[in-house]
Amino acid sequence: MFTGLSAFPLTPTDESGVDEKAFAGLVARLAEAGVDSIGALGSTGGYAYLTREERARAARAAVDAAGGVPVVVGIGALRTSQVRALAEDAQQAGASALLLAPVSYQPLTDDEVFGLYEDISREVSVPLCVYDNPGTTHFTFSDELHGRIAALPNVGAVKIPGIPADQAPDRIAALRSTLPGHVAVGVSGDALAAGGLSAGADLWFSVIGGLLPQQCLAITRAAADGDADRAAALSERMEPLWALFRRYGSLRVTSAAAEHLGLVSHPNLPRPLRGLDAAARREVADALEAL
C-alpha cells in the first residue's frame, strides 16, 4: 500500500461545488499512468474547504475512477467527531487507506494529538497514515510522538515534510528507529523528494505527481533502482516548477497548470483562494512547455 508514488490530484472546486467530472478525469489519468496510489482530498485536494457531503462525494468519485488503484482519502478536520464521520464516509466509499492531519484552530498539545490518533486508529478498518504537515497545521511532531502514535493499531505510514538530500539519510534513519518495522516512511515536499527516496523513504506523496505522473514516476523508479544521480537529475529538470512552487505556493501553481493543460476549467479553487494572475500563469505555461 505505502510504496512508490502516491499522486495527489487537485479537487477542482468553485462556489457551486466540486466539479466531479473533471475530478474523476484527473484521477483516471493517474490510474492510466500507473501510479502506485492516489491521494484524494489532501492539501492539494483542498479538503479543509469542503463540506462533509462534498468530501464524501469526492471520495466515491475517486475510488470509482481509480480502476482498482489504491486510493488514500484525507479525513482531517477540527473535531474528533468530524474526523470519525469522515473516516466512515471514506471507508464506505472504498478507500484503501486514510490520511489524517492534526487540524487545529487552538494550538494542540502532544497529548491532544496523540488522543486524536488513538481515538481514530482503533475505530478504522483500513490503514491510517499520519500526516505531518506543519506548514498547514502549525503543529510540529517530535520523533517521540511519532513513535507513540505509530504503535497504535492500524497505523501504517508517516508522511513527513521534505528533507534536503544531505540531511535525508540521517533524518530518515532517526525516524525509523522510533517506528515499528511495519510502518512506512513517506516524504513530501516535491523539490526534495528525490533525495528522500534515495535515502530510503518508502514512498513519495506528491503534489505535482497528481498532474505530471510520468515525470514523477521516472524519479521514483530511478530512486527505487538505486540510481540516486538519475533521480536527482530528473528532479533538477523540474526546477522551473519547483521555483514557482516556492514563489506562489504549490496549490496555486497546480491549479494554473491544470488549466493550461485543459484538464480543469476556471475557476477551480474555493474562495477565498484565488488563482494566479496573468503574468504568473505565463510563467507556469513556460515551465510546462520546457518540460
Secondary structure as the mmCIF struct_conf table of DSSP 4:
data_model
#
loop_
_struct_conf.conf_type_id
_struct_conf.id
_struct_conf.beg_label_comp_id
_struct_conf.beg_label_asym_id
_struct_conf.beg_label_seq_id
_struct_conf.end_label_comp_id
_struct_conf.end_label_asym_id
_struct_conf.end_label_seq_id
STRN STRN1 GLY A 4 ALA A 7
STRN STRN2 THR A 13 ASP A 14
TURN_TY1_P TURN_TY1_P1 GLU A 15 SER A 16
STRN STRN3 GLY A 17 VAL A 18
HELX_RH_AL_P HELX_RH_AL_P1 GLU A 20 ALA A 33
TURN_TY1_P TURN_TY1_P2 GLY A 34 GLY A 34
BEND BEND1 ASP A 36 ASP A 36
STRN STRN4 SER A 37 ALA A 40
TURN_TY1_P TURN_TY1_P3 LEU A 41 LEU A 41
BEND BEND2 GLY A 42 GLY A 42
TURN_TY1_P TURN_TY1_P4 SER A 43 GLY A 46
HELX_RH_3T_P HELX_RH_3T_P1 TYR A 47 TYR A 49
BEND BEND3 LEU A 50 LEU A 50
HELX_RH_AL_P HELX_RH_AL_P2 ARG A 52 ALA A 65
TURN_TY1_P TURN_TY1_P5 ALA A 66 GLY A 68
BEND BEND4 VAL A 69 VAL A 69
STRN STRN5 VAL A 71 GLY A 74
BEND BEND5 LEU A 78 ARG A 79
HELX_RH_AL_P HELX_RH_AL_P3 THR A 80 ALA A 93
TURN_TY1_P TURN_TY1_P6 GLY A 94 GLY A 94
BEND BEND6 SER A 96 SER A 96
STRN STRN6 ALA A 97 LEU A 100
BEND BEND7 TYR A 105 GLN A 106
HELX_LH_PP_P HELX_LH_PP_P1 PRO A 107 THR A 109
HELX_RH_AL_P HELX_RH_AL_P4 ASP A 110 SER A 121
TURN_TY1_P TURN_TY1_P7 ARG A 122 GLU A 123
BEND BEND8 SER A 125 VAL A 126
STRN STRN7 LEU A 128 TYR A 131
HELX_RH_AL_P HELX_RH_AL_P5 PRO A 134 THR A 137
HELX_RH_AL_P HELX_RH_AL_P6 ASP A 143 ALA A 150
TURN_TY1_P TURN_TY1_P8 ALA A 151 ALA A 151
BEND BEND9 LEU A 152 LEU A 152
TURN_TY1_P TURN_TY1_P9 PRO A 153 ASN A 154
STRN STRN8 VAL A 155 ILE A 160
TURN_TY1_P TURN_TY1_P10 ALA A 165 GLN A 167
HELX_RH_AL_P HELX_RH_AL_P7 ALA A 168 ARG A 176
TURN_TY1_P TURN_TY1_P11 SER A 177 THR A 178
BEND BEND10 LEU A 179 LEU A 179
TURN_TY1_P TURN_TY1_P12 GLY A 181 HIS A 182
STRN STRN9 ALA A 184 VAL A 187
HELX_RH_3T_P HELX_RH_3T_P2 ASP A 190 LEU A 192
HELX_RH_AL_P HELX_RH_AL_P8 ALA A 193 SER A 198
TURN_TY1_P TURN_TY1_P13 ALA A 199 GLY A 200
BEND BEND11 ASP A 202 ASP A 202
STRN STRN10 LEU A 203 SER A 206
BEND BEND12 VAL A 207 VAL A 207
HELX_RH_3T_P HELX_RH_3T_P3 ILE A 208 GLY A 210
TURN_TY1_P TURN_TY1_P14 LEU A 211 LEU A 211
HELX_RH_AL_P HELX_RH_AL_P9 PRO A 213 ALA A 224
TURN_TY1_P TURN_TY1_P15 ASP A 225 GLY A 226
HELX_RH_AL_P HELX_RH_AL_P10 ALA A 228 ARG A 237
TURN_TY1_P TURN_TY1_P16 MET A 238 MET A 238
HELX_RH_AL_P HELX_RH_AL_P11 GLU A 239 TYR A 248
HELX_RH_AL_P HELX_RH_AL_P12 SER A 250 HIS A 260
TURN_TY1_P TURN_TY1_P17 LEU A 261 GLY A 262
BEND BEND13 LEU A 263 VAL A 264
BEND BEND14 HIS A 266 HIS A 266
BEND BEND15 LEU A 269 LEU A 269
TURN_TY1_P TURN_TY1_P18 ARG A 271 PRO A 272
HELX_RH_AL_P HELX_RH_AL_P13 ALA A 278 ALA A 290
#
